[in-house]
């Protein structure tokens, strides 16, 4: 089967927006295979833009979501019901490069720290400092050695295992304590067992292909931050197709009607659609690749999508109750698309409970601004 790029884009947009808008935040997060939340406000905005009538506040108060570590070791919003899948898959990934010798822990020490974290969070939400006290008490002084460079200082040794503890299913983020982050144990919300590795990785691949397919082992490996060699066996029994003369794989039963995406969307920083979609040069054609990626890495700039393809960048700034939105287009907007852009800015402002103000012009700020 040969698939056209326009059919791929149309399919991905349908899947990400569930044809129109998701019924609930958890549906939107599942459709994206996780919402990147390293910048939590951007993650909440990503979700709200896909949910009918949503506001940022309604996403913050939504049931069924947990903030934890997801693909690539980055902070994500994930459905609580899907934690058995995510923990089973992520804990099975091969470990990356070793830490510098001064920071290093043995496998046994890592296991001790993970167990200590889980036990310490069994009954209480703890800050990082409070968790340090508990981990050191349960393991030994070595866990508290200040050996991890961080923010012009040093963190204790155990903190390199925070994402490992999340992948093991014993840590997630708790409620903020004022402006201070806390950690919790997701089993206090709902006990679960991680799925067996083979089953979890197979299911996660199918979900990735459903949201971002067709794709190659290289694409999936990059999304997970692992090696193509590790993930390739999971592609063996999947259906294949041709896209731009390259063999690609797609989820079982998937079809790609030869139609086109239509519409204008504004995607926040690290929105899953831009981060998870490949080939990069197709999604970010021509000047968009230079303007809206960091040497091929997506997520550093909020994206303007026209018919599912990156066509510019944008920036928002609140001034009192006004949301000032600047959109830098890489081409011209006809009257219909300008009307659609106005509607998208109105929706953005409604989510943030602001009055919209749109300017078409250059975005002067850099990435992550």
LUMDRENMAR-702628 format. One record per residue (C-alpha): x, y, z; chain; residue in one letter. Coordinates in pm, 1 decimal. Layout:
! residues N
X | Y | Z | A | A
...
! end
This chain:
! residues 369
0.0 | 0.0 | 0.0 | A | X
123.9 | 345.6 | -87.4 | A | X
19.9 | 630.3 | 141.7 | A | X
27.2 | 998.5 | 53.2 | A | X
165.2 | 1257.9 | 294.5 | A | X
-156.5 | 1457.7 | 281.1 | A | X
-349.1 | 1147.5 | 395.5 | A | X
-103.4 | 1098.8 | 683.1 | A | X
-147.5 | 1457.3 | 802.4 | A | X
-526.1 | 1435.2 | 778.9 | A | X
-524.8 | 1112.8 | 981.6 | A | X
-300.5 | 1254.5 | 1255.1 | A | X
-512.9 | 1566.3 | 1290.8 | A | X
-830.6 | 1356.2 | 1315.3 | A | X
-674.0 | 1139.9 | 1581.2 | A | X
-532.5 | 1428.2 | 1785.1 | A | X
-854.9 | 1622.5 | 1785.0 | A | X
-1082.8 | 1315.6 | 1787.6 | A | X
-1246.8 | 1451.1 | 1470.9 | A | X
-1374.1 | 1755.8 | 1658.3 | A | X
-1292.9 | 1793.4 | 2028.4 | A | X
-1240.1 | 1538.9 | 2302.1 | A | X
-1513.7 | 1481.5 | 2558.3 | A | X
-1280.5 | 1508.9 | 2857.4 | A | X
-917.9 | 1597.9 | 2934.2 | A | X
-824.5 | 1233.2 | 2987.8 | A | X
-950.9 | 1151.0 | 2635.5 | A | X
-735.0 | 1426.1 | 2487.1 | A | X
-426.1 | 1312.2 | 2677.1 | A | X
-476.7 | 952.3 | 2566.8 | A | X
-521.0 | 1063.5 | 2204.6 | A | X
-184.6 | 1243.4 | 2223.1 | A | X
-12.5 | 945.9 | 2392.6 | A | X
69.4 | 1180.5 | 2679.0 | A | X
84.2 | 1558.6 | 2712.2 | A | X
430.2 | 1705.5 | 2768.5 | A | X
418.0 | 1900.6 | 3095.1 | A | X
774.2 | 2007.6 | 3170.9 | A | X
620.4 | 2350.5 | 3125.6 | A | X
296.3 | 2263.4 | 3303.3 | A | X
101.8 | 2565.2 | 3178.1 | A | X
181.5 | 2466.5 | 2818.7 | A | X
79.2 | 2107.2 | 2884.9 | A | X
-251.8 | 2216.2 | 3031.8 | A | X
-307.5 | 2444.1 | 2733.6 | A | X
-233.0 | 2157.2 | 2493.0 | A | X
-506.0 | 1955.1 | 2659.5 | A | X
-758.2 | 2237.3 | 2685.7 | A | X
-725.9 | 2322.2 | 2315.1 | A | X
-851.3 | 1971.2 | 2239.0 | A | X
-1148.0 | 1963.8 | 2478.9 | A | X
-1477.8 | 2129.3 | 2399.2 | A | X
-1547.6 | 2420.8 | 2632.9 | A | X
-1237.2 | 2355.0 | 2842.9 | A | X
-1047.2 | 2613.0 | 3043.6 | A | X
-702.9 | 2580.6 | 3194.4 | A | X
-869.3 | 2562.1 | 3535.5 | A | X
-1093.7 | 2272.8 | 3427.4 | A | X
-789.0 | 2079.7 | 3307.3 | A | X
-612.6 | 2144.5 | 3639.0 | A | X
-912.1 | 2003.0 | 3823.7 | A | X
-971.8 | 1710.8 | 3586.9 | A | X
-1005.3 | 1361.1 | 3727.1 | A | X
-803.4 | 1073.2 | 3592.8 | A | X
-477.1 | 1252.8 | 3511.8 | A | X
-142.3 | 1225.4 | 3686.3 | A | X
170.3 | 1435.3 | 3640.7 | A | X
472.8 | 1207.6 | 3619.5 | A | X
768.4 | 1111.0 | 3402.2 | A | X
683.1 | 986.5 | 3054.3 | A | X
865.6 | 927.6 | 2726.1 | A | X
1219.1 | 1065.1 | 2697.0 | A | X
1239.0 | 1100.0 | 3074.5 | A | X
1043.3 | 1425.6 | 3057.2 | A | X
748.4 | 1533.2 | 3270.3 | A | X
410.8 | 1442.8 | 3120.0 | A | X
43.6 | 1436.6 | 3204.8 | A | X
-71.3 | 1074.6 | 3168.1 | A | X
-403.6 | 898.7 | 3230.9 | A | X
-400.8 | 729.0 | 3570.2 | A | X
-564.8 | 423.3 | 3413.8 | A | X
-271.1 | 391.7 | 3173.1 | A | X
4.1 | 383.0 | 3437.2 | A | X
32.7 | 0.4 | 3418.9 | A | X
109.2 | 39.8 | 3046.9 | A | X
352.3 | 328.6 | 3082.7 | A | X
542.0 | 191.0 | 3380.2 | A | X
568.0 | -154.0 | 3222.3 | A | X
706.7 | -7.9 | 2900.1 | A | X
935.4 | 263.7 | 3034.5 | A | X
1091.4 | 46.6 | 3304.6 | A | X
1184.7 | -206.3 | 3034.3 | A | X
1390.3 | 38.3 | 2825.6 | A | X
1766.9 | -20.2 | 2832.7 | A | X
1957.3 | 225.0 | 3047.5 | A | X
2134.6 | 508.8 | 2869.1 | A | X
2491.1 | 625.8 | 2908.7 | A | X
2642.2 | 587.8 | 3254.0 | A | X
2652.2 | 886.9 | 3483.0 | A | X
2994.6 | 1041.1 | 3561.6 | A | X
3184.0 | 820.6 | 3803.7 | A | X
3147.5 | 1061.8 | 4096.1 | A | X
2766.5 | 1038.6 | 4066.6 | A | X
2737.8 | 671.3 | 3984.3 | A | X
2526.1 | 420.1 | 4176.8 | A | X
2538.4 | 42.1 | 4150.8 | A | X
2225.7 | -141.2 | 4030.8 | A | X
2175.4 | -253.5 | 4389.1 | A | X
2192.4 | 101.8 | 4519.3 | A | X
1945.7 | 218.0 | 4254.1 | A | X
1703.2 | -55.3 | 4361.1 | A | X
1746.0 | 51.5 | 4725.9 | A | X
1669.7 | 414.1 | 4640.3 | A | X
1358.5 | 323.8 | 4439.0 | A | X
1227.6 | 108.9 | 4723.3 | A | X
1303.4 | 386.0 | 4973.5 | A | X
1121.6 | 645.5 | 4762.4 | A | X
814.8 | 424.3 | 4732.7 | A | X
808.2 | 355.2 | 5106.1 | A | X
863.1 | 719.4 | 5201.1 | A | X
573.1 | 833.6 | 4981.9 | A | X
331.5 | 564.5 | 5094.8 | A | X
149.2 | 789.8 | 5341.2 | A | X
257.9 | 1148.2 | 5273.2 | A | X
339.2 | 1393.3 | 4993.4 | A | X
697.1 | 1509.9 | 5042.7 | A | X
914.1 | 1788.4 | 4904.6 | A | X
1254.1 | 1703.5 | 4756.9 | A | X
1426.6 | 1806.2 | 5080.1 | A | X
1190.5 | 1598.1 | 5290.0 | A | X
1233.9 | 1304.5 | 5055.6 | A | X
1612.7 | 1338.3 | 5085.4 | A | X
1588.2 | 1291.6 | 5462.7 | A | X
1370.9 | 982.1 | 5422.2 | A | X
1577.1 | 821.5 | 5144.2 | A | X
1903.4 | 871.4 | 5334.4 | A | X
1744.4 | 730.1 | 5650.8 | A | X
1631.9 | 418.4 | 5463.5 | A | X
1949.8 | 360.5 | 5258.7 | A | X
2259.9 | 533.8 | 5391.4 | A | X
2457.7 | 855.8 | 5388.0 | A | X
2590.6 | 778.6 | 5040.1 | A | X
2245.4 | 855.4 | 4893.0 | A | X
2269.6 | 1211.3 | 5022.8 | A | X
2616.1 | 1293.2 | 4883.8 | A | X
2595.0 | 1625.1 | 4693.8 | A | X
2732.8 | 1505.3 | 4359.9 | A | X
2471.9 | 1606.8 | 4097.7 | A | X
2541.0 | 1946.4 | 3935.7 | A | X
2215.5 | 2144.4 | 3928.9 | A | X
2128.2 | 2513.9 | 3909.7 | A | X
2470.8 | 2644.7 | 4016.6 | A | X
2475.9 | 2399.5 | 4305.8 | A | X
2454.8 | 2026.3 | 4370.2 | A | X
2175.2 | 1780.7 | 4435.9 | A | X
2207.7 | 1462.4 | 4643.6 | A | X
2303.4 | 1141.8 | 4465.2 | A | X
1962.0 | 976.1 | 4500.3 | A | X
1785.1 | 1236.1 | 4285.5 | A | X
1918.7 | 1086.2 | 3963.4 | A | X
1673.6 | 800.2 | 4029.2 | A | X
1355.6 | 1008.7 | 4042.2 | A | X
1252.4 | 917.1 | 3688.0 | A | X
1346.9 | 552.3 | 3756.4 | A | X
1114.3 | 555.7 | 4056.4 | A | X
836.7 | 701.1 | 3840.5 | A | X
895.7 | 433.4 | 3576.2 | A | X
877.4 | 170.9 | 3850.4 | A | X
537.1 | 311.7 | 3944.4 | A | X
617.3 | 439.5 | 4294.9 | A | X
651.6 | 815.1 | 4232.3 | A | X
452.2 | 1088.9 | 4067.4 | A | X
406.5 | 1459.0 | 4133.8 | A | X
189.3 | 1563.5 | 4426.9 | A | X
1.9 | 1889.4 | 4484.4 | A | X
206.6 | 2207.1 | 4502.6 | A | X
281.6 | 2327.1 | 4854.3 | A | X
268.8 | 2697.4 | 4784.7 | A | X
544.7 | 2736.5 | 4523.7 | A | X
726.1 | 2417.7 | 4626.9 | A | X
694.8 | 2090.1 | 4434.8 | A | X
593.4 | 1775.2 | 4618.0 | A | X
610.0 | 1409.2 | 4519.8 | A | X
352.0 | 1139.8 | 4583.9 | A | X
301.0 | 766.6 | 4531.3 | A | X
35.5 | 694.0 | 4264.1 | A | X
-63.6 | 374.0 | 4445.4 | A | X
-227.9 | 595.9 | 4705.3 | A | X
-472.4 | 703.2 | 4433.5 | A | X
-521.3 | 360.4 | 4280.0 | A | X
-302.1 | 51.1 | 4331.0 | A | X
-177.3 | -114.2 | 4011.1 | A | X
81.4 | -354.1 | 3871.9 | A | X
302.3 | -260.9 | 3574.3 | A | X
220.9 | -466.5 | 3265.5 | A | X
477.8 | -724.4 | 3155.3 | A | X
741.0 | -557.7 | 2938.6 | A | X
660.8 | -732.6 | 2609.8 | A | X
290.1 | -662.9 | 2637.1 | A | X
344.0 | -302.4 | 2746.7 | A | X
591.3 | -214.7 | 2470.3 | A | X
373.2 | -378.2 | 2204.7 | A | X
67.9 | -182.9 | 2317.9 | A | X
261.4 | 142.5 | 2347.5 | A | X
393.7 | 100.7 | 1992.7 | A | X
40.7 | 42.7 | 1863.1 | A | X
-78.2 | 357.6 | 2040.4 | A | X
212.5 | 557.9 | 1902.8 | A | X
139.7 | 439.3 | 1550.5 | A | X
-230.2 | 514.4 | 1593.1 | A | X
-149.9 | 874.2 | 1690.9 | A | X
162.7 | 940.7 | 1480.2 | A | X
184.8 | 664.5 | 1222.5 | A | X
286.2 | 549.1 | 982.5 | A | X
639.9 | 554.1 | 1120.8 | A | X
971.3 | 370.3 | 1128.5 | A | X
1163.8 | 209.5 | 1415.9 | A | X
1391.3 | 516.2 | 1409.2 | A | X
1094.7 | 746.7 | 1467.9 | A | X
956.4 | 540.4 | 1757.3 | A | X
1301.6 | 505.4 | 1913.7 | A | X
1357.9 | 879.8 | 1899.1 | A | X
1018.5 | 943.7 | 2059.5 | A | X
1106.2 | 704.0 | 2343.5 | A | X
1474.2 | 809.3 | 2357.6 | A | X
1606.4 | 460.2 | 2306.0 | A | X
1775.3 | 272.8 | 2020.7 | A | X
1619.4 | 151.6 | 1693.8 | A | X
1783.3 | -185.5 | 1758.7 | A | X
1584.7 | -225.7 | 2080.3 | A | X
1243.0 | -138.5 | 1933.7 | A | X
1276.4 | -298.1 | 1587.9 | A | X
1159.3 | -649.1 | 1690.0 | A | X
826.1 | -501.3 | 1798.1 | A | X
761.2 | -395.7 | 1437.7 | A | X
802.8 | -746.0 | 1294.6 | A | X
434.8 | -841.7 | 1267.2 | A | X
296.4 | -498.4 | 1184.8 | A | X
157.1 | -403.1 | 841.6 | A | X
386.6 | -206.1 | 611.0 | A | X
327.0 | 63.4 | 352.6 | A | X
522.1 | 306.2 | 134.3 | A | X
548.1 | 677.7 | 208.5 | A | X
767.1 | 892.3 | -16.2 | A | X
944.4 | 578.2 | -136.4 | A | X
1030.5 | 466.7 | 220.1 | A | X
897.1 | 160.9 | 401.0 | A | X
686.6 | 259.9 | 700.7 | A | X
476.2 | 65.4 | 951.7 | A | X
126.2 | 137.4 | 1078.1 | A | X
-112.4 | 8.8 | 1342.6 | A | X
-313.8 | -305.5 | 1259.1 | A | X
-637.7 | -223.1 | 1080.7 | A | X
-537.4 | 135.8 | 1004.7 | A | X
-650.9 | 288.6 | 677.7 | A | X
-548.1 | 624.4 | 534.6 | A | X
-824.7 | 781.6 | 325.5 | A | X
-674.6 | 1011.0 | 64.6 | A | X
-812.1 | 1337.2 | 198.5 | A | X
-663.2 | 1658.8 | 336.1 | A | X
-645.4 | 1823.5 | 675.7 | A | X
-816.8 | 2158.7 | 696.0 | A | X
-801.3 | 2438.5 | 947.3 | A | X
-577.0 | 2663.1 | 1155.7 | A | X
-437.6 | 2561.5 | 1495.7 | A | X
-207.8 | 2721.3 | 1751.6 | A | X
3.1 | 2465.3 | 1939.9 | A | X
185.4 | 2556.5 | 2264.3 | A | X
545.4 | 2473.4 | 2350.7 | A | X
619.9 | 2100.5 | 2331.9 | A | X
275.7 | 2012.1 | 2203.7 | A | X
268.5 | 1638.3 | 2137.6 | A | X
165.9 | 1675.3 | 1771.7 | A | X
486.0 | 1857.8 | 1678.9 | A | X
714.7 | 1650.6 | 1901.1 | A | X
583.6 | 1309.1 | 1799.5 | A | X
531.2 | 1359.4 | 1425.1 | A | X
784.3 | 1252.8 | 1162.2 | A | X
935.8 | 1298.0 | 907.9 | A | X
1040.9 | 1635.9 | 1049.6 | A | X
1123.2 | 1788.6 | 712.7 | A | X
770.2 | 1707.5 | 593.0 | A | X
590.8 | 1851.2 | 893.9 | A | X
827.2 | 2151.6 | 903.7 | A | X
877.1 | 2218.4 | 530.9 | A | X
1128.6 | 2465.2 | 392.9 | A | X
1178.8 | 2773.4 | 608.0 | A | X
968.7 | 2622.9 | 889.4 | A | X
1242.8 | 2370.3 | 967.3 | A | X
1490.6 | 2649.0 | 1039.9 | A | X
1245.6 | 2884.9 | 1208.3 | A | X
1046.1 | 2645.3 | 1423.7 | A | X
1288.0 | 2367.5 | 1525.1 | A | X
1626.0 | 2352.7 | 1696.8 | A | X
1823.8 | 2155.4 | 1437.7 | A | X
1530.9 | 1917.6 | 1398.3 | A | X
1423.0 | 1911.3 | 1764.0 | A | X
1061.5 | 2017.6 | 1792.3 | A | X
892.3 | 2182.4 | 2088.0 | A | X
1109.9 | 2487.7 | 2141.3 | A | X
860.3 | 2721.3 | 1972.9 | A | X
479.5 | 2737.2 | 1978.9 | A | X
357.6 | 2639.0 | 1633.3 | A | X
109.2 | 2777.6 | 1384.9 | A | X
-44.7 | 2490.1 | 1189.2 | A | X
-225.7 | 2544.4 | 863.3 | A | X
-397.0 | 2231.4 | 734.1 | A | X
-185.3 | 2026.1 | 973.5 | A | X
152.2 | 2160.2 | 852.5 | A | X
378.0 | 2404.8 | 1038.0 | A | X
337.6 | 2747.0 | 878.6 | A | X
474.7 | 2981.5 | 1143.6 | A | X
537.9 | 3045.1 | 1511.3 | A | X
361.2 | 3252.3 | 1776.2 | A | X
400.7 | 3400.3 | 2120.6 | A | X
160.6 | 3499.6 | 2396.6 | A | X
191.4 | 3758.8 | 2672.3 | A | X
-61.6 | 3856.8 | 2935.6 | A | X
-108.3 | 4226.3 | 3006.8 | A | X
-364.3 | 4257.3 | 3281.9 | A | X
-675.1 | 4079.6 | 3154.2 | A | X
-561.5 | 4097.2 | 2791.6 | A | X
-389.0 | 3809.3 | 2613.9 | A | X
-157.0 | 3959.9 | 2354.2 | A | X
-89.2 | 3702.1 | 2082.6 | A | X
170.5 | 3765.0 | 1810.7 | A | X
164.1 | 3527.6 | 1514.5 | A | X
453.4 | 3515.4 | 1268.5 | A | X
341.1 | 3349.1 | 947.2 | A | X
583.6 | 3207.6 | 692.3 | A | X
346.6 | 3283.4 | 408.1 | A | X
33.2 | 3483.2 | 341.9 | A | X
-305.8 | 3419.2 | 498.7 | A | X
-611.0 | 3437.9 | 279.1 | A | X
-931.7 | 3581.2 | 421.9 | A | X
-1072.4 | 3242.5 | 525.0 | A | X
-757.1 | 3139.5 | 711.4 | A | X
-734.7 | 3477.4 | 883.0 | A | X
-1090.7 | 3424.3 | 1006.8 | A | X
-994.8 | 3077.2 | 1134.4 | A | X
-688.0 | 3222.5 | 1306.8 | A | X
-902.6 | 3486.8 | 1476.3 | A | X
-1128.0 | 3208.5 | 1606.0 | A | X
-829.9 | 3010.6 | 1736.7 | A | X
-695.3 | 3315.3 | 1922.5 | A | X
-1042.4 | 3373.6 | 2069.1 | A | X
-1046.8 | 3013.1 | 2190.0 | A | X
-697.6 | 3048.7 | 2338.0 | A | X
-804.5 | 3358.9 | 2528.9 | A | X
-1122.7 | 3191.6 | 2652.4 | A | X
-921.9 | 2899.1 | 2791.3 | A | X
-704.4 | 3145.1 | 2982.9 | A | X
-998.8 | 3367.6 | 3083.7 | A | X
-858.8 | 3670.9 | 2899.6 | A | X
-958.2 | 3920.0 | 2632.6 | A | X
-782.4 | 3841.4 | 2302.3 | A | X
-555.4 | 4076.2 | 2108.0 | A | X
-396.6 | 3947.7 | 1786.0 | A | X
-99.2 | 4097.2 | 1603.2 | A | X
46.4 | 3957.6 | 1281.5 | A | X
421.2 | 4021.3 | 1277.6 | A | X
763.1 | 3892.5 | 1372.5 | A | X
804.8 | 3700.3 | 1698.2 | A | X
1109.8 | 3865.6 | 1849.3 | A | X
1159.5 | 3640.4 | 2152.9 | A | X
1369.8 | 3326.1 | 2141.9 | A | X
1277.5 | 2966.2 | 2232.3 | A | X
1112.2 | 2893.5 | 2567.1 | A | X
1033.0 | 3265.3 | 2614.3 | A | X
! end
